[in-house]
Amino acid sequence: MSTSPTRQTKETAAPDTRYPPISDYGAIGDGRSIALVSRRGSVDWWCLPRFDSDPVFARLLDADLGGYFAIEPLEPAETRRRYRPDTNILETEFHTASGRVLIVDFMPALTERQKKIFPVPYRMLVRRLRCHAGRVTLRITVRLRPSFGRRTPDVQRLQPAWYSIGWADQLCILYSQVPLEIRGGTLTGSITLEQGQRLDLALAYSPEAPAELPIPQHFDLLERLTEDFWCTWVGHCWYRGPYRDAVIRSALALKLMIYAPSGAIIAAPTTSLPEYIGGVRNWDYRYCWLRDAAFTVRVLLNLGFHREADAFVDWLLHATRLTHPELQVVYSIYGETHLPERLLTDLEGYRGSRPVRVGNDASRQFQLDVYGEVLDALAIYRRTGRPLERDDHTLIRGLASVIMRRWQEPDDGIWEVRSGRAHHVHSKAMCAVGLRRVRELARLDGFSIPEGEIARTEAAIEDWILRHGYDPELGAFVSVPGRGLDAALLVLALIDCFLSPRDPRVVGTVEAIARYLARGELVYRYLREDGLPGPEGAFVICSFWLAAALARIGQLERAFEHFERLLQRANDLGLLAEEIDPASGEQLGNFPQAFSHIGLIDTALALEELSGRERLPVSVAAS
């Protein structure tokens, strides 16, 4: 149980046991929605019907107002949990003094063909209990509180095992083998299971009448089809290296964050989990950042998952149609550009971390590096043999024109600081990378570009970086001319650009970041004012970047040791949030975070590429 401070001052704070640590959660999903299940057996977050909808369970952000779906033993219990191998099916086992019971949590994940054959509700959460030893008494609470806890639904018993839970024009149907009592919009009950006994519960959502009922006779089939769905998907992964378990778990986490109907890739399934307990750095990440999505496409392509990359490229063309040739930083999962940020001031926030935000004003920022990231992803996409069409070529030429026209402007930068625009060296570097990729793609596909003008602009950007972005006294590239280190500049060692990873200036940058921004294996993004009060944790993807950068500059031993310490920072299920507090080890920020799992996969692949068979990782050599 967490003993970190709530909204009281750090010196006088008492533990708030109403909020489990962020790392206590596991994620399940179906490619359209994601639920977070705590170690206690409580579903404390679930947005319906899609990632960015309002939640029906939001106890994660307000322990009193937010809804939840809890199955908890009445006795003290030791908890063990795991994902079923190569799946997103979560198994939680409670060990009490009197017995042992297993909860299997999943959302049905079927192919489109299977959905036409086997009836399944629009969205459904299935919870299956199995008593494996002795006898265990469990308390069941189903408390939907839609609209971030603002609504109390109307709950009625339909038949002995089915209950309707309705609000506005929305409806959920609960199936429960144990009778539940209705109290003030909440369903409660208890059951004692003995060895060999089973119990099933399922909560189904329907956006329109007539509602599909959860049919208990189908649960065995749906569980089997869901397991087959995930295992079949994982079977496309070529990676068989020593870190396979961590890589596959990260890939499965990323797959959960791909919105199947459109191909958009969200940054995280949550909003407003704080980057520091009690702080204000609480953002809504349930949208598609082009940068994050481009990184995701890159790692999935490198693992052999091509279908998701195809879907994202199609989505990219759709989403940018209204802003072409300009790119917006972040879009909705259907390509909408208007994501106004609003504060939900009536919510307490996770452990008193206010405000809770919906929407994200980053949609109004100008971030030059996004152009380079998207073009880099398209180049990798093409290198893997995927086709680019005429519309893609038009998009590529348009992105090049924006870079050439705007690269000299200040921007808001990769970290979306709210202190105003500046000439970020990382942004300029990614502009140069983007133009290099445009020239590569034009050669591969034979479409026309103003190659001379592009080459001259690329050279001008590189000259600017060398003259204004490098600090000879520090021996490193800096965040903005004359000021500060930036962990984003680790990408100079990671990406094919105008400088070799072994260039002394790149090596110096990696070593300076390791010296000044790292706390052990954890790395802060920067140490400077960014327009917001209070501190933040170390950034997980930057920590992985440092491991990969050390490998690229020839420091393989350090890289492996750094990487393996980072792997120990994941929770017991292998999941990572956005940040980690180096002092307490606590995971911070939205969870699970695509960026963090991208960094893990990228680094594992880099170590595989650079080490070959010359050296086994520390953990393998010791086994």
ZAKE-148645 format. One record per residue: residue in three letters; z, x, y of N, C-alpha, C in turn. Coordinates in steps of 0.1 Angstrom, whole numbers, plus 5000, padded with zeros to 4 digits. Each point is the difference from the previous one (the first is absolute). Layout:
! residues N
ALAZXYZXYZXY;...
END
This chain:
! residues 623
MET500050084988500049925012500050095012;SER499349965010499850085012501350005008;THR500350125006501250015009499550055014;SER498849975003499450055013500449895011;PRO500050045013500449915010499149895003;THR500649895005499249885004499850025015;ARG500149895008499750015014501150065008;GLN501250024994501150075007499650145003;THR500850075008499750145003500250084987;LYS499250115000500050084988501450054997;GLU500850035010501450064997500949904994;THR499949875004500949904996499549904990;ALA498850024995499349904992500749984986;ALA500049884995500549974987498849964992;PRO500050034986498949964992499749855000;ASP498849974999499649865000499449974986;THR500849954991499549994986499149884998;ARG499749935011499049894998498650054999;TYR499850125004498650065000500050124990;PRO499349984989499850124991499250115007;PRO500150124995499250115006498549964998;ILE499250045008498549984999499550054987;SER500550114995499650064987500449914988;ASP500849905002500549924989498949894996;TYR498950005007499049904997498850054992;GLY499549914992498750024993499049905005;ALA498850024998498949925005499249944989;ILE499749875001499049944990499049925009;GLY498849984994499049935008498849964992;ASP499049945006498949954993498750035008;GLY500050095010498850035008499949915012;ARG500949915002500049915011501449985007;SER501050024992501449995006500850104992;ILE501150045006500950104994501549955002;ALA500850014990501449975001500850124997;LEU501150015007501050114997501249954993;VAL500350074989501149964991501150115000;SER501249965003501150105002500550044986;ARG500750115000500750044988501049894995;ARG500549925009500949894997499349894993;GLY498750004999499349894994499649895010;SER500050035013499749905010498650035006;VAL499249895001498750025008500349975014;ASP500050105008500549995014498850005010;TRP498850014996498850005009498849954992;TRP499349905006498849954994499349925011;CYS498850045004499249935010498949924993;LEU499949885004499049914994499249935011;PRO498749984997499350044987499450145000;ARG500150085011499450135000500950105006;PHE499650135000500950105004500649985014;ASP499149955010500549995014500449865003;SER500249924991500649865002501550015003;ASP500649905005501449995001500750004986;PRO501250064999500650014987500849874997;VAL500149974987500949894995501350064996;PHE500050134996501250084998500050115010;ALA501150015008500150105010501450055002;ARG500849994989501450065001500050145003;LEU498950074998499850145003500350035015;LEU499649905009500150015014501249925006;ASP500549914993501249935005500749944988;ALA501250064997500749974988500549865000;ASP500249945011500549865001498949905001;LEU499050025009498949905002498950014989;GLY499750124996498950024991500249944986;GLY498949964994500149944986499950114990;TYR500349964987500050094989499949934987;PHE499750074989500049944987500750104991;ALA501349974997500950094993500349964986;ILE500050094991500549994986501050114998;GLU501349975000501050115000501149974990;PRO500450104993501149984990501349985008;LEU500949914994501349985007500950114998;GLU499950084989500850124998499550125007;PRO500850105003499450135004499050054990;ALA499050065005498950044991499450135004;GLU499650084991499250125002498649964999;THR499250055009498649965000499150124997;ARG499049974991498950094996498749935002;ARG499050065006498849935002498850104999;ARG498949944998498850084999498849915002;TYR498850065003498849934998499550014986;ARG499549904994499350014987498950105002;PRO499850094991499050115002498749965004;ASP499450065011498749985005499849865005;THR501149935005499949875005500849985013;ASN499949895006500949965011500949884995;ILE500350004987501049914994501450075001;LEU500949945006501450065002501049954990;GLU500750094994501049964990501450055005;THR500949915002501450035004501049964990;GLU500850104995500949974989501450015006;PHE500949904998501450005004500850024987;HIS500950105001501050034990501349965005;THR500749904993501349965004500950044988;ALA501349975002501050034990499849914988;SER499349885002499849914989498649994994;GLY499050075007498749994994499050065009;ARG498749984996498950075006498849905002;VAL499549985012498949905002498950075008;LEU498849974997498850055007499349905008;ILE499650035012499249915009498650075001;VAL499049934997498650045001499449925012;ASP499650085010499549935013498550055001;PHE499149905003498650035002499449885008;MET498850035006499149905005498850014991;PRO499549894995498850004992498850075007;ALA499550104994498850075005498949994990;LEU499049925003498949974991498750035007;THR499050024992498650015005499549875005;GLU499049995008499549885005499549914989;ARG499450064990499549934988501149944993;GLN501150074998501249954993500649885007;LYS500050005013500649895008499249874998;LYS498750014997499349884997500349954986;ILE500450084991500349964987501449954998;PHE501050085006501449974998500649955013;PRO500549885000500549945012501350085005;VAL499950045012501250075006500149955015;PRO501249985004500249965014499550105010;TYR499849955012499450085011500850135002;ARG501349995001500950125000501249964991;MET500450104992501249974991500850134998;LEU501349985000500950104996500749964988;VAL499950084989500649974987501250094997;ARG501149944996501250074997500549964986;ARG500050104991500349974986501250084995;LEU501049934995501250064996500150014985;ARG500550114995500250024985501450074998;CYS500849934992501350064997499950094987;HIS500250135002499850094989501350044992;ALA501149975006501350034993501149915006;GLY501049964991501249935005499649875007;ARG500749985011499849885008500250035015;VAL499249945008500150035014499849875008;THR500949985010499949885008499450045013;LEU499049935005499250035012500149885009;ARG500050045013499949905011498650005005;ILE499449885002498749995005500049935014;THR499450055010499949945013498550015005;VAL499549895003498649995006500149945014;ARG499950085010500249965014498850045008;LEU499049915000498850035009500449965014;ARG499750105009500249975014498750055008;PRO499049915000498750045006500150045015;SER499050065005499950035014501150095005;PHE500350114992501150105003501349935001;GLY500249904991501349935000500249895009;ARG499049965008500149895010499949874994;ARG499549984988499849874994500949994987;THR500649884999500649964987499249904993;PRO499450034989499149914993500649884994;ASP499249914997500549884993499850034985;VAL501149994993500150034985500249874992;GLN499249984990500149884992499850044985;ARG500649924991499850024986498849914996;LEU499050064994498849934996500249944986;GLN500450104991500249974986501250094996;PRO500649984988501150084997499950155002;ALA498850064999499850145001499250045012;TRP499549915008499250035012500649955013;TYR499950085010500649965013498950035011;SER499949915009499150025012500850055012;ILE499450105007500650065011499049995011;GLY500149915010498949985009500550025015;TRP499050045008500250015015498749995007;ALA499949935011498849975007498949964990;ASP498950064999499049964990500050104988;GLN501050084998500150104990500949954988;LEU499850054988500749964989500250114990;CYS501250024995500250084988500649914989;ILE499750044988500549934988500850104992;LEU501249974997500950094991500149944986;TYR499750094991500349964986501250084996;SER501049934994501250064995500549934987;GLN500250084990500549944987501449965001;VAL500850055010501449965001500049915012;PRO500849894999500149905011500750075012;LEU499549965012500550065012500549895009;GLU501050035008500549905009499450025014;ILE499749895007499450015013501149995011;ARG500150105008501050005011499450055013;GLY499849915009499550045013498850085000;GLY499049964992498850085000500050124991;THR501150014992500150124991500349954986;LEU499450074990500249974986500950104994;THR501049964993501050094994500349954986;GLY500550104992500449974986500450134993;SER500549984988500450124992499749974986;ILE499850114992499749994986500650124993;THR500549974988500550104991499050024989;LEU499450124999499150044990500650084989;GLU499749974988500550084988498950084994;GLN500450104992498950094994498949924994;GLY498850035004498849944994499549885009;GLN500849955009499649885008499250045012;ARG499149915004499150035011500149895011;LEU499650035012499949905010498950045010;ASP499249905004498850035009500249925013;LEU499750065011499949945013498750045006;ALA499449915008498850045007499949925013;LEU499650065010499849945013498550015004;ALA499449885002498649995003499849945014;TYR499050065007499649955013498749945000;SER499849895008498849935001499749975015;PRO498850045005499749975014499549865002;GLU499749934989499549865002500349924987;ALA499949875002500349914988498749984993;PRO500049974987501350004992500450144996;ALA501350024999500550134997499850034985;GLU499750134997500050054986501450024996;LEU500449944989501450034994500050124992;PRO501150085001500250114990500249954986;ILE499250034991500049954986500750104991;PRO501249974995500750104992499350054988;GLN499149914994499350044988499050115003;HIS499750025013499050115003500650135004;PHE501450015001500650125005499750124991;ASP500149984987499750114991498650065002;LEU499149915001498650045002499850075014;LEU500649945010499950065014500650145000;GLU501150014994500650145000499150104992;ARG499449964989499150084993498850045008;LEU499449905006498850025008500350095012;THR501249985006500450085012500150154995;GLU500750024989500250144995498650064997;ASP499149924994498650054997499350045013;PHE500249915011499350025012500450145006;TRP501350035001500450125006499750124991;CYS500149994987499750114992498550045000;THR499249895000498650025001499650075013;TRP500649965011499750075013500450154999;VAL501250024995500550145000499150094991;GLY499449934990499150084991498850065006;HIS499749965013498950065007500450145006;CYS501350035000500450125007499750124991;TRP499450105006499750124992501150105000;TYR501049995009501050105001500950004988;ARG500250124993500850024989501050115002;GLY500250045012500850125003501549974997;PRO500850105003501550004997500749905008;TYR499449955012500749915008499549864998;ARG499449974988499349874998500949885003;ASP501250004996500949885002500149975015;ALA500350105008500249985014498749965007;VAL498850064995498749975006499749854997;ILE500149964987499749874996500949905007;ARG501250025001500949915007499649985014;SER499650115007499649995014498749935001;ALA499150024990498749935000500249854998;LEU500949964991500449864998500649945013;ALA500850085007500649955012498949975010;LEU499050095001498949985010499249884996;LYS499749984987499349894995500649875004;LEU501449995000500749885004499649975015;MET499750105008499849985014498649985004;ILE499149984990498649975003499949844999;TYR499549945011499849865000498749964993;ALA500149954987498949994992498949915006;PRO500249895006498949925005499150075011;SER500650105007499250065011499850154998;GLY500850074993499950144998500950085010;ALA500649935010500950075010501250064993;ILE500550105006501150084994501150005011;ILE501249944997501150005009500850135000;ALA500750035010500850125001501349984992;ALA500649885000501249974992500249855000;PRO500749954990500249854999501149945008;THR500750095008501149955008499950025015;THR500949935007500150035014501450035004;SER500150095010501350025007501150074992;LEU499650064989501050094993500150125009;PRO501350045004500150105011499750144996;GLU499550085009499950144998501350085003;TYR501049935005501350055001500949885001;ILE501150004992500949884999500649975014;GLY499849885004500549955013499050035012;GLY498950074997499150035010498949905003;VAL499150035009499049905005498650034994;ARG499950114992498750034995499749924987;ASN499749875003499949904989498649945002;TRP499150024991498649965002499549914989;ASP499049925003499449924990498850074994;TYR500050034988499050084993499149924991;ARG500049875001499349924990498649975004;TYR499450115006498649995004499250124995;CYS498750005003499250114996499750105011;TRP500750124999499750115009498850074994;LEU498950025008498850074995500450144995;ARG500850075007500450134995500750004986;ASP501049914999500749994987499049964989;ALA499249905003499049954990499050114996;ALA499650085010499050114997500750104991;PHE501350035003500750104991500149944986;THR500349874999500149934987498750014992;VAL498949975007498750004993499850144995;ARG500350105008499850144996500750044987;VAL501349964999500850044988499549924988;LEU499749875003499549924988498750054995;LEU499150045009498750054995500350134992;ASN500950085005500350134994500649984986;LEU500649884998500649974987499049934991;GLY498949955005499049934992500049855002;PHE500749955010500049855002498949975011;HIS498849974995498949985009499949855006;ARG500449914992499849865004500749975013;GLU501350055001500849975012499350075012;ALA499450124998499350065011498849925005;ASP499249944990498949925003500449885009;ALA501149944995500549885008500450035014;PHE500750125001500450045014498850025009;VAL499050074995498850035009499449875004;ASP499949904991499549875004500949935010;TRP501350014998501049955010499850075014;LEU499850134999499950085013498849955008;LEU498949974994498849955007500349865006;HIS500749924992500449875005500950005012;ALA501150094998501150005010499550055013;THR499150105000499650075013498849935007;ARG499649894994498849935006500249965014;LEU501249965004500249955013500350115010;THR500450114996500450115009499050124999;HIS499049994991499050114998499450045014;PRO499950135002500350114991501450055002;GLU500849945008501450045002500849954988;LEU501050084996501049964989501349965007;GLN500649904994501349975004500950074990;VAL501250035004501050084991500349924988;VAL500349875002500649924989499449865001;TYR499849944988499449874999500849924990;SER499849875001500649914990499350024987;ILE500549944989499350024987498749934999;TYR499749925010498749935001499250055011;GLY500450125006499250065011500349945014;GLU501049925001500349955013500650115009;THR499750005013500450115009501249965009;HIS500449885000501049965009501349994992;LEU500950105002501350014993501150015010;PRO500249905009501150025010501450024994;GLU500750095006501350034995501149915007;ARG500849944992501149915005501350034993;LEU501149985007501350034995500749874995;LEU500650014988500849894995501550035003;THR500449965011501350045005501249944993;ASP499749894993501149934993500450074987;LEU499250094995500350074987500850125002;GLU500950034991500950115001499350134998;GLY498950004992499450134996500750074989;TYR499350084993500650074989501250095005;ARG501149964995501350075004500150025015;GLY499749895007500149995014499050085008;SER498950034994498950085006499149905007;ARG500249985013499149915008499150085009;PRO498949945004499549864997499250004988;VAL499949874994499149974990498749975007;ARG498950064995498749985007499049934990;VAL499149925006498949944993498850045008;GLY498950054994498850055007500350145004;ASN498950075006500250145003499150035012;ASP500650055011499350035012499250134999;ALA500150074988499150114998498549965000;SER499849874997498649955000499450025014;ARG500850025010499450025014499950155004;GLN500450094991499950145003498750064997;PHE499850115006498750084998500450134993;GLN499550014987500450124992498750064995;LEU499650125006498850064997499950054986;ASP501150044994499950064986499549904990;VAL500149875003499649904990498550014997;TYR499250045010498650024998499750114990;GLY500750115001499950114990500449964986;GLU501249935000500549964986499049914993;VAL499549905007499049904994498850084995;LEU499450085009498850084996500350094989;ASP501250064999500350094989500149924987;ALA500649885000500049924988498649954996;LEU499149975010498749964996499250124994;ALA500350125004499350124995500550024985;ILE501349994998500550014986499449894991;TYR500049885006499449894993498550034995;ARG499350065009498650034997499950124990;ARG500950105002500050114990500249964986;THR500849904998500349954987498949924994;GLY498949995007498849934994499949855004;ARG500949965009500049865004498949985011;PRO499249895000498949995009500449955014;LEU499450055010500149955014498749935004;GLU500149885006498949925003499650025015;ARG499049935004499550015014501149975010;ASP500749894997501149965009501150105001;ASP500250074989501050115000499550125010;HIS498750034999499450105008500249965015;THR499749885003500249955014501450025005;LEU501049964991501450025003500350155003;ILE499550094991500250145001499550055014;ARG498849975003499450045013500849955011;GLY500549874999500849955011501350075002;LEU500750044989501250085001499850135006;ALA498950074996499750125007499849995015;SER499349895004499849985014501349995008;VAL501049934994501349985006500750135002;ILE500050084989500650135001499450095011;MET498750005000499350095010500349955014;ARG500249875002500249945013501450015005;ARG501050004990501449985004500950124995;TRP499550104994500950104995500950075010;GLN499550015012500750065011501149925006;GLU500149874996501049915005501450034994;PRO501149975007501350004993500149884991;ASP500850014989500249884992501449994996;ASP500349904992501449974996500550084988;GLY499050064993500450094989500349934987;ILE500150084989500249954987501349934998;TRP501050045008501449954998500349885009;GLU499049965007500149875008501250005009;VAL500250125007501150015009499849905011;ARG501149965006500049905011500450065014;SER499750135001500350085012498750025008;GLY498949944997498850025007499050094993;ARG498850005005498950084993500150145004;ALA499550094991500050145003498850064992;HIS499750135003499050074993500550064987;HIS500149924989500550044988499150094992;VAL500450124997499250104993499549944987;HIS500949934992499649954987498949905002;SER500049925010498949905003498750075002;LYS500050115008498850075003499550074987;ALA500950054992499550064987499449904991;MET500549885000499449904991498649955006;CYS499950015013498749975006498950104995;ALA500450135000499150104995499749984985;VAL501049974992499849974986499049884999;GLY500249905008499249884999498550035002;LEU499750085011498650045003499450094989;ARG500950084994499550084988499649914989;ARG500849904997499749914989498749915004;VAL499849975012498849935004498750084996;ARG500150135004498850084997499850024984;GLU501150004993499950014985499449874995;LEU500549895004499549874995498549985004;ALA499650045012498649995004499150094991;ARG500550124996499250084991499949944986;LEU501149944995500049944987499149884999;ASP500049925010499349874999498750005008;GLY499850105008498750015008499849905011;PHE501149955006499949925011500150085013;SER499449945011499850085012501350005008;ILE500350125006501150015010499650105010;PRO500650005012499750115010500750124996;GLU499550074990500850114994500350115010;GLY499150045009500350105010501149975009;GLU500049875005501149965009501350004992;ILE500049954988501249994992500550144997;ALA499250104997500450144997500650065013;ARG499449975011500550065013501449945003;THR500149874998501349945003501150054990;GLU499650014988501050064990500450145004;ALA499150085005500450145004500949995012;ALA499749915009500849995012501449954997;ILE500249914990501349964996500850124994;GLU499350074991500750114994500450115010;ASP499150025010500450105011501249955008;TRP500049875003501249945007501350024992;ILE499949984987501250014991500550155001;LEU499150094998500450145000500550055014;ARG499549955011500450045013501349935005;HIS500149874996501149925006501149964989;GLY499650004988500949954989500850104993;TYR499850135003500750114993500950075009;ASP501350024995501050075008500250144994;PRO499450115007500250134994501450054998;GLU500949965009501450044999500649944988;LEU499849874997500549934988499250044988;GLY498850045002499150044988499649874993;ALA499849895007499749884993499349905009;PHE499249914994499549895008501149905004;VAL499949945011501049915005499649865002;SER500949915002499749865001499149965011;VAL500350045012499249995012500050135007;PRO499050035008500050135007501350045006;GLY500550114996501250065006501349944996;ARG500049914989501349934997500049964986;GLY501150044992500449944988499250024988;LEU500750014988499450004987499849854996;ASP499049994991499649874995499650014985;ALA500849944991499750014986498649954996;ALA499449925008498749954997499050124999;LEU500350115007499150115000500050084987;LEU500849964991499950054986498749974994;VAL499349905005498749964994499050115003;LEU500250095009499150115002499950094987;ALA501050004993500050074987499549924988;LEU500049875002499749914989498649945000;ILE499350015011498749935001498950105004;ASP498849984995498950095003499749995015;CYS500350105008499750005014499550135004;PHE500050035013499450125005500850134998;LEU501249994995500950114997500350004985;SER500150124995500450014986501549994999;PRO500549944988501549994999500650145000;ARG499350114998500650135000499850075014;ASP499549935009499950055014501450025005;PRO500350125006501450035005500649895009;ARG499149935008500549905009500549874992;VAL499249974989500449894992501350044992;VAL500050124994501250044993501250005009;GLY499850055012501150005010500549865003;THR499149905001500449865002500849954989;VAL499650024988500749954988501450065000;GLU500150135002501350074999500949965012;ALA499549975012500849955011500549864997;ILE499249924994500549864997501150014989;ALA499850094990501050024990501350055006;ARG499950085011501250065006500749915009;TYR499349925008500649925011500149854997;LEU499149954992500049854998500649974986;ALA500150094991500549974987501550014998;ARG500649914993501450014995500050004985;GLY500050134994499750014986498649964997;GLU499849904991498649964997499649885008;LEU500849955009499749895009499550055014;VAL499049935005499450045012500049895010;TYR500450035012499949905012498650015005;ARG499549895006498750005006499950095012;TYR501149995008500050085013501450005005;LEU500350085010501350005006499850005015;ARG499749885005499749985014500249855004;GLU499949975013500249875004498749924997;ASP500249874996498849924996500149865006;GLY500949995010500049875007501049904994;LEU500750044990501049914993501350064999;PRO501149935001501350054999500450034985;GLY500950104998500650024987499250084991;PRO500650054989499350094991499249924989;GLU499450084991499349944988500250094989;GLY499649964988500150094988498950094999;ALA500050094990498950094997498949914994;PHE498750045003498949924996499550054986;VAL499949914990499750044987498650054998;ILE499049945006498650064998499950145006;CYS500750025011500050145006500750104990;SER501049954993500750094991499050044989;PHE499349904995499050034989498950095006;TRP499549975013499050095006500450145000;LEU501350035003500550145001499850064986;ALA500449934989499850064987498650034997;ALA499149915003498550024998499550125009;ALA500550005012499550115009500550134996;LEU501250014994500550134995499150044989;ALA499649914991499150044990498650055005;ARG499549935010498750045006500050145007;ILE501250045005500050135006500450114991;GLY500249964987500250104990501550014995;GLN500849915005501450014996500349904989;LEU499450024988500149904989501449994995;GLU500850114999501349994995500949915009;ARG499950025013500849925009499549855000;ALA498649994998499549865000500549924988;PHE500050064988500549934989501549965001;GLU500850105005501449975001500249895010;HIS499350015011500149905011499749864995;PHE498849994992499549874995501049944990;GLU500650094991500849944990501449955006;ARG500450075011501249955006499749865007;LEU498849995005499649875006500049894990;LEU499550034988499949904989501449944997;GLN501050085002501449954997500549915011;ARG499349995011500449915011499549864997;ALA499149974991499649874997501249924994;ASN499949875000501149934994499850004984;ASP500949934993499950014985498749944995;LEU499349925008498849944995498850085005;GLY500250115007498950095005499449955013;LEU500749915008499549955012500650075012;LEU499250015011500450075012499849915012;ALA501050015010499849935013499350105009;GLU499949975013499350075009500750135004;GLU501450005001500750115005501350024991;ILE500650125001501350034994500950075009;ASP501249965000501050065009500550134993;PRO499750125006500350134993501550014997;ALA500949945009501450024999500649914988;SER499649884999500549914990499149994987;GLY498750035002499149984989499549864999;GLU500449915009499749865000498549985004;GLN499349914992498749965004500049915012;LEU499050015009500049935012498549955003;GLY499949895007498749955004499449914990;ASN498949955003499449894991499750064986;PHE500049904991500150044986499349904991;PRO499350054989499650144999498950035010;GLN499950135003499150045011498750074994;ALA498849945003498850064995499950155004;PHE500250035013499950145004500850104991;SER501249964996500850094992499450024987;HIS499549904993499450014987498750075001;ILE499249985011498850085002500350155000;GLY501050045008500450145000500450054987;LEU500749934992500450044987498750034991;ILE499149915000498850014992499250125005;ASP499750005013499250115005500650144997;THR501350015000500650134998499950044985;ALA500349904991499850034986498650044996;LEU499049945007498650044997499750145006;ALA500650035011499850135006500650114991;LEU501249974995500650104992499250024987;GLU499549894994499250014988498750085003;GLU499449985011498850075004500250155002;LEU501150035007500250145004500750094990;SER500749934991500850094990499250024987;GLY499249904997499350014987500950024989;ARG499750094991500950024988500850135002;GLU500050055012500750135002501549985000;ARG500549885004501449995001500449854997;LEU501049994992500549864998501149975011;PRO500049875004501149965009501450034995;VAL500950015009501450044996500549914990;SER499949875001500649914991499450014986;VAL498750034999499350014988500350134993;ALA500050115007500350134995501450004994;ALA501049925006501450004996500249924988;SER499149914997500249904989499750064986;
END
